[in-house]
Each structure stands twice: as C-alpha cells, then as structure tokens.
Amino acid sequence: MSTASCLAEAETLVARGSFDLIFVDVRMPDGDAQQFLERVGLLPEPPPVVVITGYGTIDSAVTCMRAGAFDYLIKPFTPGQIEIILKKAESHRQLLRVNRYFSEREGPVGELIGHGSAMQHLRQMIERVGPTDATILITGESGTGKEMVGRELYRHSLRRTEPYIKVDCAAVSGNLIQSELFGHEKGAFPGASDRREGRLELAHRGTLLLDEVGAIPLNLQAELLRVL
C-alpha cells in the first residue's frame, strides 16, 4: 500500500507502479480529483479510482463519475462501506481479466451440425447433463469435435453466463502447465516478473475445458485430481 500527500506525488506513484485500487480526496493541495482522473485515464490500463469528499453534492459526483471515477465516497464513511467497495473492485478486476483472456482468443466455435441419429443422441445427452454440476469427460479421436461438444455443454449449463475458459494442455510444455492451470505469484520462480492468475481462477463459477487432458504430466494430474 502507498500513500501520497498531493496530486504530483500521487501521479508519480501511479507512473512507477500498478495499483488494484486508488482512493483519492476530491480536494488536494495542488489540484483536485477530476484532474487526477483525467491523467490516470491516459494510462494503458488505468486502475479504478474511488473519490472521497466531505463536500458531497450531486454535481460533484456526476462530474467525477464522468471523468472515470469507479465510485464516490462521502465522509464520514464506515468500514462496511469500504468493504463493499473492495468487493466491487475485485469483481470488476475479475471481469476485466476474463474479458482480456477472451479478447486474446479466437471467436466462438460454431454450433453442432448434423441431423443423423448419432448427432440427435449426442444433443440429447448434452441437454440432459448440461444443466448438472457433473464433471464431464469428453472422449473421441482428433477432429471429431470434442471442443465443440464442450462449448455446447457450456451453452446448456446453469453457468452459461459465467466464464468459459479453455486450456490446450498438449500445447503447453510440462514445466509451464502448472503455472498455466494454477497461476503463480511474483518472484515464485526465475522469470516470474508479475503475478499471474491461473485458468482455474479465471474460470471461477464458470466452466473449464481441459483439451487433451491426458497430455498433462502424471505428477500434475494427481494435483489436478485433488482440485476436481
């Protein structure tokens, strides 16, 4: 956690590092919250900013929100109000992470095609098990559409409004798959320059498709089994 006593000092801190959430007073010795919001908004990934004031008015609230404020807090405030904002900010960060993940991936896979008896049976199975909380193993030769079945299961599930995350286990080397699934903290190993959320964390409350799960090293399969 960092603190600043003026606008210039706050801008220096933001320029030097990243922040999950910033609280700023509407009035500072060398400027105001609106100026800070405008300058923070120029950053590639601006952090959420909560404006604090003891002179709360509708006009000032609207001005700050239009300038990009994440929330608006009027003094005196309670610890409960802070807790609500922290939870709201965490949900916001989760949404941004998931959106970023999806934006880096290809578009959605098309729906299942075909009207034969085998396809009709497959659709019936998907409609039956999709709404359940069962962990599902999809088998089949390469090119038979296992990934498409996974997406159809997601579309029929009770979690269809939550994240759908796919991991191609065969495309990730053995020494990186653990970090891919579980994430890591900054400095956890040589080269870990930043904290990284694992795919299990990104898929929280949603659906995780482990494509080619058999390609995961056996020792890591044991760890994954404990999670499942």
Beta strands, then each sheet from edge to edge (+ up, - down):
strand 1: 22-25
strand 2: 27-28
strand 3: 31-32
strand 4: 49-53
strand 5: 71-74
strand 6: 164-168
strand 7: 183-184
strand 8: 196-197
strand 9: 207-211
sheet 1: 1+ 4+ 5+
sheet 2: 2+ 3-
sheet 3: 6+ 9+
sheet 4: 7+ 8-
end
